Amino acid sequence: MSSAHSTVSLDDERVRVTTWSFAADGDNTGWHVHEYDYVIVPVTGGSFAVTGPGGETRELAQQAGAPYLGHAGTEHDVVNASGGRAVFVEIELKGAGE
């Protein structure tokens, strides 16, 4: 179960834009599999513990304003380890325009 707060601000045939807000350390997205390629845009920056399908955990450091690409099929749970509040925007790329 997720303890981070997610807000979808746009969801159409091409993209879905979700803002993820983590109030404190330990807040998490919940286990999920990405259906589409996606871009993460960190708002606050922060550190996260990312657990993969085999139980392996890696540290992910985000820098505010520095986007990065993720790929469809990625499975993980993302847990805030920033020492406080953290926010990022996830932009899922559903398909190309005409």
C-alpha positions as CSV (number, residue, x, y, z in Angstrom):
1,M,0.0,0.0,0.0
2,S,1.2,3.5,-0.9
3,S,1.8,6.1,1.8
4,A,3.0,8.8,-0.7
5,H,0.3,11.1,-2.1
6,S,-0.3,11.1,-5.9
7,T,-2.3,13.7,-7.9
8,V,-3.0,13.2,-11.6
9,S,-3.2,16.5,-13.3
10,L,-3.4,15.3,-16.9
11,D,-4.5,12.0,-18.4
12,D,-5.2,11.7,-22.1
13,E,-4.4,9.4,-25.0
14,R,-0.8,10.6,-25.2
15,V,0.4,11.3,-21.6
16,R,-0.4,11.0,-17.9
17,V,1.1,13.5,-15.5
18,T,1.2,12.6,-11.9
19,T,2.8,14.6,-9.0
20,W,4.1,12.4,-6.2
21,S,4.4,14.0,-2.7
22,F,6.3,12.2,0.1
23,A,5.7,13.9,3.5
24,A,8.4,12.1,5.4
25,D,11.0,9.4,5.3
26,G,9.5,6.0,4.8
27,D,6.6,7.2,2.6
28,N,6.5,5.1,-0.5
29,T,4.8,4.8,-3.9
30,G,3.8,1.1,-3.3
31,W,4.9,-1.7,-5.6
32,H,4.2,-1.0,-9.2
33,V,5.1,-1.8,-12.8
34,H,5.4,1.0,-15.4
35,E,3.2,0.4,-18.4
36,Y,4.9,3.2,-20.4
37,D,8.2,4.9,-20.8
38,Y,8.3,7.9,-18.5
39,V,10.1,11.1,-17.5
40,I,10.7,12.0,-13.9
41,V,11.1,15.7,-13.1
42,P,12.3,16.2,-9.5
43,V,10.7,19.3,-7.9
44,T,12.5,19.2,-4.5
45,G,15.3,16.7,-5.2
46,G,16.0,14.1,-2.6
47,S,17.1,10.6,-1.9
48,F,15.1,7.4,-2.3
49,A,15.5,3.7,-1.7
50,V,14.3,1.8,-4.8
51,T,13.5,-1.9,-4.3
52,G,13.5,-4.1,-7.4
53,P,11.6,-7.3,-8.1
54,G,14.4,-9.5,-6.7
55,G,14.4,-7.6,-3.4
56,E,17.6,-5.7,-4.3
57,T,17.6,-2.1,-3.1
58,R,19.6,0.8,-4.6
59,E,19.9,4.5,-3.6
60,L,18.5,7.0,-6.1
61,A,19.5,10.7,-5.7
62,Q,17.3,13.2,-7.4
63,Q,18.4,16.8,-8.1
64,A,15.7,19.4,-8.3
65,G,15.0,20.3,-11.9
66,A,17.1,17.6,-13.4
67,P,14.8,15.2,-15.3
68,Y,15.6,11.6,-16.2
69,L,14.0,8.8,-18.3
70,G,12.5,5.6,-17.1
71,H,11.4,2.6,-19.2
72,A,8.2,0.6,-19.6
73,G,8.3,-2.7,-17.7
74,T,10.3,-1.2,-14.7
75,E,9.1,-2.8,-11.5
76,H,9.8,-1.2,-8.1
77,D,8.8,0.5,-4.9
78,V,10.2,3.9,-4.3
79,V,10.7,4.9,-0.6
80,N,11.6,8.4,0.5
81,A,14.9,8.6,2.4
82,S,15.4,12.4,2.0
83,G,15.2,13.3,5.7
84,G,12.0,15.3,5.0
85,R,9.5,16.2,2.3
86,A,10.1,15.2,-1.3
87,V,8.2,15.9,-4.5
88,F,8.6,14.8,-8.1
89,V,6.5,14.8,-11.3
90,E,6.1,11.7,-13.4
91,I,5.2,12.1,-17.0
92,E,4.1,8.8,-18.7
93,L,4.5,8.7,-22.5
94,K,1.5,6.7,-23.7
95,G,2.0,7.3,-27.4
96,A,3.1,9.7,-30.2
97,G,0.9,12.3,-31.7
98,E,-0.4,12.4,-35.2
